[in-house]
Amino acid sequence: MKPPVDIIEAAAIGTAPERLDRALMAIVPEALGLTRSRLQALIAAGQVSVDGAPARSASQKVAPGAVLHLTVPAPEPAEILAEDIPLAILHEDADLIVVNKPTGMVVHPAPGAWTGTLVNALMHHCGDSLSGIGGTERPGIVHRIDKDTSGLLVVAKSDVAHQALSKAFARHDIDRIYEALTWGLPDAGDPRVMGLAGVSSESGGVLKIDAPLGRHKADRKKMAIRRDGEGRHAITRITPLGACGPAGHVRCRLETGRTHQIRVHAAYIGHPLMGDPTYGGARKLPAALAGSPVAAALAALPGQALHAGTLGFKHPVSGQALSFSAPPPESFTKLLTALQEVPA
């Protein structure tokens, strides 16, 4: 077994002292799969320090700016089925690989999806070169996107790359831009939207949504805005690109990367993503568009109209600035084209 590997060192965020376990939850990348109970166990095992001193307990208070250092024991070798699944690879070197994940593919194995995942495909393509620091079911994974969201991911092939990329995500040093179609076009001039807590406008008509996310109180499969201390810091910036029929074409830039972040934030401001069965509510097309190309394209959409089209970061070993882009899948572009042909 490999020796323990340092995963993250970052400053606690917030405006007031916070419990150590909650402070860690706010800065540890979600893709690492570390639950609050797992973090509490690591604290108890002496794997966490605060400003260089061993942590006393999960409940000890830490001030904003305190440097938290977390070490996670290396996982046992993964027993994952390697599957010969085609991958759209944009870049690969000894330390990392950048892929364009299709809609419908789960990133890593989990109950109900032990095969056919991106990790299964990467195990076949990369063999033993995937970093094991992500856990027995998440080798190399430093971030993820939803099953029904398409787009770009970077995966670590070495432990050095995994550590550096994990820290970069925690520092929000990764450029992630999504393209989306929403019900209606978000507008910084809309007083209803601007009256929502955590919503503000920036230059260029950009909407900044600063609203913490956590598990939904009633439905644990969903995420929700949580202002009760159980939410994690989450910021999304939405740039309107244009109205098209009953929809809006937007660009979303993530400052943080929480589960379902764009989907929940878009729904929060009253403009959920088209095709989103979880957060889209009962949105329907106007009766005038029944039987239209828009209706057909929307019905054929395999998931929410969301595509991670741009990914930029510094190479974790060479320091070279890297930027990658990939166009949306055909199902997205067909819907966008049909919407743009709807008379104003």
ROLOZA-951710 format. One record per residue (C-alpha): z, x, y. Coordinates in pm, whole numbers, plus 50000, padded with zeros to 5 digits. Example, Ala and Ser with C-alpha at 12.3 -4.5 7.8 and 13.67 -1.06 7.14 Angstrom:
// ROLOZA-951710
50780; 51230; 49550;
50714; 51367; 49894;
END
This chain:
// ROLOZA-951710
50000; 50000; 50000;
49928; 50113; 50353;
50221; 50200; 50581;
50332; 49946; 50845;
50083; 49912; 51129;
50163; 49843; 51493;
49987; 49528; 51600;
50073; 49463; 51961;
50259; 49592; 52261;
50247; 49369; 52566;
50454; 49248; 52859;
50632; 48914; 52837;
50479; 48654; 53067;
50620; 48355; 53253;
50841; 48307; 53556;
51186; 48291; 53397;
51375; 48452; 53108;
51259; 48320; 52772;
51374; 48334; 52411;
51227; 48637; 52238;
51050; 48439; 51966;
50888; 48212; 52224;
50790; 48508; 52440;
50620; 48668; 52140;
50437; 48345; 52057;
50291; 48347; 52406;
50138; 48695; 52378;
50052; 48745; 52010;
49687; 48653; 51935;
49671; 48335; 51731;
49411; 48483; 51496;
49682; 48706; 51350;
49830; 48396; 51191;
50188; 48472; 51292;
50393; 48154; 51310;
50716; 48130; 51503;
50916; 48139; 51178;
50726; 48451; 51069;
50803; 48617; 51403;
51169; 48526; 51367;
51169; 48693; 51023;
51006; 49007; 51168;
51268; 49017; 51445;
51545; 48989; 51185;
51380; 49269; 50986;
51392; 49504; 51286;
51019; 49499; 51352;
51046; 49406; 51721;
51173; 49601; 52019;
51233; 49499; 52381;
51181; 49770; 52642;
51215; 50028; 52366;
51543; 49895; 52225;
51563; 49710; 51890;
51569; 49335; 51935;
51907; 49176; 51866;
51794; 48828; 51767;
51517; 48574; 51805;
51723; 48388; 52063;
51791; 48681; 52296;
51652; 48628; 52643;
51373; 48851; 52771;
51265; 48869; 53133;
50903; 48840; 53249;
50745; 49186; 53238;
50968; 49314; 52959;
50761; 49524; 52717;
50765; 49373; 52369;
50654; 49586; 52075;
50580; 49423; 51740;
50516; 49597; 51409;
50396; 49403; 51105;
50407; 49551; 50753;
50059; 49603; 50612;
49954; 49323; 50376;
49894; 49344; 50006;
49528; 49396; 49912;
49337; 49074; 49965;
49213; 48884; 49661;
48924; 48702; 49823;
48602; 48612; 49651;
48314; 48810; 49800;
48017; 48575; 49845;
47658; 48661; 49923;
47623; 48438; 50228;
47367; 48531; 50496;
47514; 48658; 50822;
47357; 48673; 51168;
47469; 49023; 51269;
47420; 49134; 51629;
47597; 49470; 51601;
47770; 49679; 51338;
47921; 50026; 51328;
48198; 50201; 51138;
48473; 50019; 51332;
48353; 49666; 51394;
48091; 49401; 51336;
47973; 49124; 51571;
47837; 48808; 51409;
47698; 48474; 51526;
47888; 48214; 51321;
47697; 47894; 51242;
47839; 47546; 51293;
48020; 47425; 50985;
48151; 47763; 50866;
48526; 47819; 50848;
48635; 48163; 50973;
48895; 48249; 50708;
49014; 48097; 50379;
49272; 47821; 50401;
49376; 47518; 50197;
49065; 47309; 50141;
48831; 47597; 50226;
48897; 47893; 49998;
48526; 47976; 49965;
48219; 47969; 50186;
48406; 48116; 50482;
48306; 48393; 50718;
48562; 48619; 50552;
48407; 48554; 50210;
48069; 48654; 50352;
48212; 48962; 50524;
48387; 49075; 50205;
48048; 49085; 50036;
47874; 49254; 50327;
48143; 49505; 50422;
48322; 49557; 50092;
48645; 49751; 50129;
48574; 49853; 50488;
48731; 49542; 50642;
49062; 49602; 50815;
49353; 49461; 50615;
49589; 49422; 50907;
49493; 49059; 50960;
49667; 48952; 50638;
49563; 48882; 50284;
49343; 48589; 50387;
49231; 48720; 50728;
49107; 49076; 50678;
48957; 49209; 51000;
48995; 48882; 51191;
49120; 48931; 51547;
49010; 48595; 51688;
48841; 48282; 51562;
48643; 47977; 51663;
48661; 47629; 51514;
48466; 47534; 51204;
48239; 47301; 51400;
48189; 47541; 51691;
47911; 47799; 51670;
47898; 48141; 51827;
48004; 48502; 51851;
48298; 48677; 51691;
48396; 49041; 51664;
48560; 49151; 51338;
48747; 49478; 51287;
48641; 49714; 51008;
48912; 49973; 51070;
49283; 49945; 51140;
49238; 50143; 51463;
48982; 49890; 51584;
49200; 49601; 51474;
49500; 49725; 51670;
49297; 49796; 51983;
49107; 49466; 51974;
49426; 49268; 51912;
49586; 49431; 52216;
49273; 49365; 52424;
49284; 48996; 52334;
49656; 48984; 52418;
49581; 49140; 52759;
49293; 48896; 52812;
49053; 49190; 52842;
48782; 49018; 52635;
48502; 48829; 52810;
48438; 48501; 52627;
48196; 48246; 52769;
48106; 47918; 52601;
47831; 47666; 52670;
47920; 47300; 52627;
47806; 46943; 52680;
48069; 46704; 52812;
48087; 46331; 52866;
48013; 46318; 53238;
48001; 46623; 53462;
48337; 46768; 53574;
48351; 46786; 53952;
48592; 46984; 54166;
48544; 46715; 54430;
48679; 46441; 54206;
49028; 46349; 54338;
49129; 46211; 53998;
49062; 46546; 53830;
49212; 46750; 54112;
49525; 46538; 54103;
49608; 46648; 53750;
49889; 46901; 53702;
49758; 47252; 53653;
49404; 47179; 53777;
49267; 47366; 54079;
48930; 47462; 54222;
48782; 47805; 54280;
48471; 47927; 54457;
48140; 47803; 54323;
48278; 47467; 54214;
48472; 47624; 53927;
48755; 47416; 53784;
49059; 47615; 53672;
49271; 47439; 53411;
49612; 47598; 53363;
49790; 47377; 53108;
50002; 47500; 52813;
49896; 47402; 52462;
50099; 47333; 52151;
50092; 47122; 51838;
50069; 46748; 51898;
50410; 46589; 51845;
50277; 46308; 51625;
49970; 46468; 51464;
50025; 46829; 51360;
49652; 46878; 51298;
49585; 46829; 51668;
49675; 47027; 51978;
49801; 46879; 52302;
49920; 46969; 52651;
50287; 47063; 52605;
50512; 47112; 52908;
50836; 47092; 52711;
50872; 47463; 52643;
50682; 47443; 52315;
50339; 47503; 52467;
50162; 47838; 52494;
50009; 47968; 52817;
49645; 47855; 52832;
49380; 47888; 53106;
49019; 47769; 53096;
48763; 47791; 53376;
48482; 47535; 53370;
48167; 47583; 53575;
47941; 47276; 53611;
47577; 47368; 53547;
47426; 47025; 53600;
47441; 46655; 53523;
47207; 46520; 53258;
47215; 46147; 53192;
47563; 46046; 53076;
47656; 46408; 53012;
47740; 46730; 53188;
47615; 47077; 53103;
47895; 47327; 53163;
47998; 47686; 53109;
48354; 47758; 52998;
48527; 48093; 53038;
48844; 48158; 52843;
49129; 48356; 52993;
49340; 48281; 52687;
49225; 48179; 52341;
49443; 47903; 52202;
49352; 47675; 51914;
49114; 47400; 52035;
49169; 47520; 52393;
48838; 47417; 52550;
48832; 47089; 52359;
49182; 46987; 52471;
49141; 47104; 52830;
48807; 46923; 52864;
48961; 46602; 52731;
49262; 46650; 52962;
49043; 46629; 53271;
48863; 46323; 53135;
48543; 46497; 53023;
48574; 46556; 52646;
48303; 46738; 52457;
48019; 46536; 52315;
48038; 46514; 51937;
48410; 46591; 51926;
48566; 46343; 51680;
48922; 46464; 51744;
48948; 46468; 52122;
48639; 46270; 52226;
48799; 45930; 52202;
48568; 45634; 52156;
48301; 45758; 52397;
47963; 45593; 52338;
47621; 45619; 52494;
47515; 45348; 52742;
47341; 45055; 52574;
47018; 45154; 52749;
47006; 45473; 52541;
47046; 45301; 52204;
46763; 45413; 51977;
46660; 45686; 52223;
46601; 46056; 52148;
46948; 46118; 52298;
47108; 45884; 52044;
46922; 46051; 51758;
47014; 46401; 51875;
47379; 46305; 51923;
47396; 46150; 51577;
47246; 46467; 51429;
47496; 46696; 51603;
47705; 46853; 51323;
48012; 46913; 51540;
48126; 46926; 51899;
47866; 47048; 52149;
48030; 47386; 52200;
47882; 47733; 52152;
48045; 48072; 52206;
47739; 48232; 52361;
47873; 48546; 52531;
48120; 48806; 52410;
48205; 49124; 52598;
48461; 49398; 52538;
48517; 49772; 52540;
48454; 49940; 52208;
48802; 50005; 52066;
48717; 50363; 51967;
48440; 50491; 52196;
48543; 50292; 52505;
48181; 50190; 52563;
48135; 49855; 52737;
47964; 49614; 52500;
47822; 49270; 52574;
47649; 49031; 52336;
47483; 48695; 52377;
47332; 48438; 52143;
47156; 48110; 52224;
47303; 47776; 52109;
47189; 47635; 51775;
46892; 47402; 51753;
47110; 47090; 51728;
47270; 47175; 52065;
46942; 47250; 52242;
46779; 46933; 52108;
47060; 46722; 52250;
47051; 46908; 52583;
46673; 46867; 52610;
46694; 46495; 52532;
46971; 46447; 52788;
46776; 46633; 53056;
46485; 46392; 53009;
46701; 46086; 53086;
46597; 45948; 53428;
46854; 46014; 53699;
END
